[in-house]
C-alpha cells in the first residue's frame, strides 16, 4: 500500500471514528437538558389514548395514559400519568403535527414531562425529543432505546443529573 492510500485510510478512520464520540456527546448533552427541563421523568407503558376537540373545536388533542413503572424525577406518585399531545383523530377528522410525539398502545417509553401552567396538564417536553421508545434487545433481553443505548445506563445518567440539582 502506498503512502497516499495509507493517509486516506487514516483520514477515513479518524473521520468515522469520531462520529460515534460526537453522537455520544450530543446524546448526553440532550439528556442533561431534558432532565433539567422536565418536571417528571418516568418509564412506563401506554395503556390508553383518547382524542377529543378542545373547547372551541379549533384543535384536536390526544390524552395518552401511561402505567408508570418507575419515576426518575418529580413528586408524582400515582401509578398512572396522563399526558396531552397535539393531534389525533375524532370521527373522520384527523390532525397531525410534525415534531409531536406519536404513541401506540402497549408501547414502552421513557418520557420527559413538563406541567403546563395554563391548564395544569402534563405535556411531553420538547415534543418528540422528550419521548424515547424502549425495545427489548433480542440478544441480551435488556431494554434499549432506538439508538441502542441501554435503559439501565440512561437511568443512571438521569439520576446523576437529578442529584446534581
Secondary structure, 3 states (H helix, E strand, C coil): CCHHHHHHHHHHHHHHHHHHHHHHHHHHHHHHHHHHHCCEEEEEEEEEEEEEECCCCCCEEEEEEEEEEEEEECCCCCCEEEEEEECEEECCEEECCCCCCCCCCCCEEEEEEEECCCCCCEEECCHHHHEEEEEECCCCCCEEECCCCEHHHHHHHHHHHHHHC
